[in-house]
């Protein structure tokens, strides 16, 4: 086939869905297609194993997909860069550091970041849970500081009482307490404070799970501040921050980790792509943009118009195969296939100590080592696809 007759399929973002798409294109290559991945980092984290990595249970390599290796396997071009705009009229992806990239078909899987712009000082002083590379960089520095100064008092604040915030609190506590014990320091040298604006922890889960998780957090001496809306993060000095709430409550700490509801990049709305009120790309049942049929989206950055679902990694993983099928079909000129996401989904919530809770709707199993082993097996099997 001549070079000028190649179709350019460009994937932006190295999230769960695109990792699966790349693997499937490697297994079932399509002639006449030039495949390109644009992503800001060479390794992409697997969300299912990230809390375990924070807890010290997995290495960095065990919970990250090596994108250079994966793209070589798929015979794809890899550009380590960020998309900062889209020229939809001329079919170009505008990048931060390289020339624009042309596309015939585009797929976007750039994830989301916790919303910080509505809270004074949050963008300056809080560490967002995403992008994960930034979270881990700050986490490693904090661990080093605690290792060097285990005798001092360490106060850490986590804002956001969903599953992500809960797992982060329990995993961080596990790892830091291990450091304190190894240095023959009391575990009381660590305080973890978890803030949630809702009156309940895990506000979108069943009450049975809420009660179990609340009991675990309380028994582990994690300070819960429920029904508290954080209104400001202020710097006290070079070492300390103050987390202030609308109620007047204030907590002094060294680090604030931000795990609130997901937000989309501000520039996305200006591209002309159809988005919802929060700025996420609206897609139909085929994961195709409502406004631009040559554009697809999956994972956190997408909102399915007919089947809105929480921003959770489980949905991004499930979207990988149908996204691959429809990208192939649009290139081949075939009709696209609708995708129906599951109504209820299994959540396995790790507690940082090689135990996990299983929950699906009203069905709940309390924290147990066997559930952790089940979760560990599922996660390792998923990652094994990309070795």
C-alpha positions in Angstrom: 0.0 0.0 0.0 1.3 3.5 -0.8 2.4 5.8 2.0 -0.1 8.5 1.1 -3.0 6.0 1.3 -2.3 5.2 5.0 -5.0 6.0 7.5 -3.7 7.7 10.6 -5.3 6.4 13.8 -4.1 8.5 16.8 -4.6 7.5 20.4 -4.2 10.3 22.9 -3.6 9.2 26.5 -2.2 5.9 27.8 -5.1 5.0 30.0 -6.5 1.5 30.7 -8.7 1.5 27.5 -5.9 2.5 25.2 -3.5 0.0 26.7 -6.0 -2.7 25.8 -6.5 -1.2 22.3 -2.8 -1.3 21.7 -2.4 -4.9 22.8 -5.4 -5.9 20.6 -3.9 -4.1 17.6 -0.7 -6.0 18.2 -2.6 -9.3 18.2 -4.8 -8.3 15.2 -3.0 -5.7 13.1 -4.8 -3.8 10.5 -3.1 -3.2 7.1 -2.9 0.4 5.9 -3.2 1.9 9.3 -0.5 4.1 10.9 -1.0 3.8 14.7 0.3 6.6 17.0 0.1 7.0 20.7 0.6 10.5 22.3 1.0 10.4 26.1 2.8 12.5 28.6 4.6 9.7 30.4 6.3 6.4 29.3 4.6 4.4 32.0 0.9 4.3 32.7 -0.3 3.2 36.2 -2.9 0.5 36.7 -5.4 1.9 39.2 -6.2 -1.4 40.7 -2.7 -1.9 42.1 -1.8 1.7 42.9 -3.1 1.7 46.5 -1.0 -1.5 47.0 2.0 0.3 45.7 1.4 3.2 48.1 1.2 0.6 50.9 4.5 -0.9 49.8 3.0 -4.2 48.6 3.9 -3.8 44.9 6.9 -2.4 43.2 6.6 0.5 40.6 7.2 -2.0 37.8 4.4 -4.3 39.0 1.7 -1.6 38.8 2.8 0.3 35.7 2.4 -0.6 32.0 5.5 0.0 30.0 4.2 2.0 27.0 7.4 2.0 24.8 7.4 -1.8 25.0 3.6 -2.0 24.3 3.8 0.4 21.3 6.7 -1.5 19.8 4.6 -4.7 20.2 1.8 -3.0 18.4 4.1 -1.4 15.7 2.9 2.0 16.8 4.6 5.4 16.9 5.0 6.8 20.4 5.2 10.5 21.2 5.9 11.4 24.8 3.9 14.7 24.9 0.6 16.2 26.1 -2.3 17.2 24.0 -3.1 20.9 24.7 -5.7 21.5 22.0 -7.5 20.1 19.0 -8.0 21.5 15.5 -11.0 19.4 14.5 -11.5 21.2 11.2 -8.1 20.2 10.0 -7.9 16.9 11.9 -4.9 17.8 14.0 -3.8 17.1 17.6 -2.0 20.2 19.0 0.8 19.1 21.4 2.7 21.0 24.0 6.2 20.3 22.7 6.1 18.9 19.2 4.5 19.7 15.9 0.8 19.0 15.4 -0.1 15.4 14.7 -2.5 14.6 11.8 -5.3 12.1 12.3 -8.1 10.4 10.3 -9.5 8.8 13.4 -8.8 10.0 16.9 -9.4 8.3 20.3 -9.1 10.2 23.6 -8.3 8.5 26.9 -6.6 11.1 29.0 -8.3 10.4 32.3 -9.3 13.1 34.7 -7.9 15.1 37.6 -9.5 16.0 41.0 -11.1 19.4 40.9 -9.1 22.0 42.9 -10.1 25.3 41.3 -13.1 25.9 43.7 -11.0 25.8 46.9 -8.7 28.7 47.7 -5.1 27.4 47.9 -5.8 23.9 46.7 -4.2 24.2 43.3 -1.0 25.7 45.0 -0.7 23.5 48.0 -2.7 20.2 47.6 -1.2 17.2 45.9 -3.8 15.8 43.4 -4.3 12.0 43.2 -4.0 12.4 39.4 -1.8 12.6 37.4 -0.4 9.6 39.2 3.3 10.4 38.3 3.0 13.7 40.3 1.3 11.9 43.2 4.0 9.3 43.4 6.8 11.8 43.1 5.5 13.7 46.2 4.8 10.4 48.0 8.4 9.1 47.6 9.7 12.5 48.9 7.4 12.3 51.9 8.6 8.7 52.7 12.2 9.9 52.5 11.5 12.8 54.8 9.8 10.5 57.3 12.6 8.0 57.1 15.1 10.8 57.9 12.9 12.3 60.7 10.9 9.5 62.2 10.9 11.1 65.6 8.9 14.1 64.7 5.1 14.4 64.5 3.6 13.8 61.0 0.1 15.0 60.1 -1.3 14.1 56.7 -4.7 15.3 55.3 -6.7 13.5 52.6 -9.6 15.4 51.1 -12.2 13.2 49.5 -14.1 10.3 51.1 -14.8 8.1 48.1 -13.1 4.8 47.5 -10.0 6.5 46.3 -9.6 8.6 49.4 -10.3 5.7 51.7 -7.8 3.4 50.0 -5.2 6.2 50.0 -5.6 6.9 53.7 -5.3 3.2 54.7 -2.4 2.5 52.4 -0.4 5.5 53.4 -1.0 4.7 57.1 0.2 1.1 56.6 3.5 2.2 54.9 4.3 5.1 57.2 3.6 3.0 60.4 6.0 0.3 59.0 8.7 3.0 58.7 8.1 4.3 62.3 8.2 0.8 63.7 11.4 0.0 61.8 12.9 3.2 63.3 11.7 2.2 66.8 9.3 5.2 67.0 5.7 5.1 68.2 3.0 4.9 65.5 1.3 7.8 67.3 3.9 10.0 65.6 1.5 9.8 62.6 -2.0 11.3 62.3 -4.1 10.8 59.2 -7.1 13.1 58.7 -9.8 12.2 56.1 -12.2 15.0 55.1 -15.5 14.4 53.3 -18.2 17.0 52.5 -20.8 14.3 52.7 -22.1 13.1 56.1 -21.1 9.5 55.2 -17.9 7.9 54.0 -18.2 6.3 50.5 -21.4 8.4 49.8 -22.3 6.5 46.6 -22.0 3.0 48.1 -24.5 0.9 50.0 -25.0 1.7 53.7 -23.6 -1.7 54.7 -20.2 -0.9 53.0 -20.3 2.6 54.5 -20.6 1.2 58.0 -17.9 -1.4 57.5 -15.4 1.1 56.1 -16.2 3.7 58.8 -15.6 1.0 61.4 -12.2 0.1 59.9 -11.1 3.7 59.6 -12.1 4.4 63.2 -10.4 1.2 64.6 -7.2 2.3 62.7 -7.3 5.7 64.5 -7.8 7.7 61.3 -9.5 11.0 62.1 -12.8 11.3 60.2 -14.2 14.8 59.4 -17.5 14.0 57.8 -19.9 16.7 56.6 -17.0 19.1 56.4 -16.4 21.2 53.3 -12.8 22.3 52.9 -12.8 26.0 51.9 -9.1 26.9 52.0 -5.6 25.5 52.2 -3.2 28.1 53.6 0.6 27.9 54.1 1.7 28.5 57.7 5.4 28.2 57.1 7.8 26.2 54.8 6.9 23.0 56.8 3.2 23.3 57.5 -0.2 23.9 56.0 -3.6 24.6 57.4 -6.7 23.0 56.1 -9.7 25.2 56.8 -13.4 24.3 56.6 -16.6 26.3 56.2 -17.5 25.2 59.7 -14.4 26.9 61.2 -12.6 23.7 61.7 -8.8 23.9 61.0 -6.2 21.2 60.9 -2.5 21.7 60.7 -0.5 19.3 58.6 2.6 18.8 56.4 0.9 17.4 53.3 -2.6 17.5 51.8 -3.6 14.9 49.2 -6.6 15.8 47.0 -8.9 12.9 46.0 -12.2 14.8 45.2 -14.6 14.4 42.3 -13.1 14.2 38.8 -12.7 17.2 36.5 -11.8 17.6 32.8 -9.2 20.0 31.4 -10.7 23.5 30.8 -9.4 23.8 27.2 -11.5 20.7 26.1 -14.8 22.7 25.9 -13.2 25.3 23.6 -12.3 22.6 21.0 -15.9 22.3 19.8 -16.3 18.7 20.9 -19.7 18.1 22.6 -19.2 17.9 26.3 -21.4 17.6 29.4 -21.6 20.4 32.1 -18.4 19.2 33.7 -16.5 19.3 30.5 -16.3 15.5 29.8 -16.7 14.3 26.2 -20.2 13.1 25.4 -20.2 9.8 23.5 -22.9 7.6 22.2 -23.3 3.9 22.7 -20.4 3.2 20.2 -18.0 5.4 22.3 -18.1 7.9 19.4 -18.3 11.7 19.9 -21.9 13.0 19.5 -20.6 15.9 17.5 -17.6 14.6 15.6 -17.9 11.0 14.3 -14.1 10.7 13.6 -13.4 11.2 17.4 -13.9 8.5 20.0 -13.4 8.7 23.8 -13.2 6.3 26.7 -12.3 6.1 30.4 -12.8 9.0 32.8 -12.7 11.7 30.1 -15.9 10.2 28.4 -19.5 10.4 29.5 -21.8 7.9 27.9 -25.0 9.8 27.1 -27.4 6.9 27.5 -25.5 5.1 30.3 -23.8 7.5 32.7 -21.5 5.7 35.1 -19.1 6.7 37.9 -15.5 7.7 36.9 -13.9 4.3 37.8 -11.1 2.2 36.3 -13.4 -0.8 36.1 -15.4 0.9 33.3 -12.2 2.0 31.4 -11.0 -1.6 31.4 -14.3 -2.9 30.1 -14.4 -0.2 27.3 -11.1 -1.4 25.9 -12.3 -4.2 23.7 -15.5 -2.5 22.3 -13.3 0.6 21.6 -10.9 -1.5 19.6 -13.7 -3.2 17.7 -15.3 0.2 16.7 -11.9 1.8 15.8 -11.3 -1.1 13.4 -14.8 -0.9 12.0 -14.8 2.8 11.3 -11.5 2.4 9.4 -12.8 -0.5 7.5 -16.1 1.3 6.7 -18.2 -1.2 8.7 -21.2 -0.4 10.9 -20.2 0.3 14.5 -21.4 -1.9 17.4 -23.1 -0.5 20.5 -21.6 -1.2 23.9 -23.7 -1.7 27.0 -21.8 -1.1 30.3 -22.8 -3.2 33.3 -25.4 -1.7 35.7 -23.7 -2.9 38.8 -20.0 -3.7 39.3 -17.9 -5.4 41.8 -15.7 -3.2 44.0 -12.8 -4.7 45.8 -11.6 -2.1 48.3 -8.1 -2.7 49.7 -7.5 -1.8 53.3 -3.7 -1.5 53.0 -2.9 -4.6 55.2 -3.4 -7.4 52.7 -7.2 -7.5 53.3 -10.0 -6.3 51.1 -13.8 -5.7 51.1 -15.9 -7.0 48.3 -19.1 -5.2 47.4 -21.6 -5.2 44.6 -24.9 -3.3 45.1 -26.3 -4.4 48.5 -24.0 -7.5 48.5 -21.0 -7.0 50.8 -18.3 -9.2 52.2 -16.2 -7.8 55.1 -12.5 -7.2 54.9 -10.6 -10.5 54.7 -7.2 -11.8 53.6 -8.9 -14.2 51.1 -10.6 -11.3 49.3 -7.3 -9.6 49.1 -5.8 -12.7 47.5 -8.6 -12.8 45.0 -8.1 -9.1 44.2 -4.4 -9.6 43.9 -4.9 -12.5 41.5 -7.3 -10.4 39.3 -4.9 -7.5 39.3 -1.8 -9.6 38.5 -3.7 -11.4 35.7 -4.7 -8.1 34.1 -1.1 -6.8 34.2 0.3 -10.0 32.9 -1.3 -9.2 29.5 1.3 -6.4 29.1 4.5 -8.1 30.2 
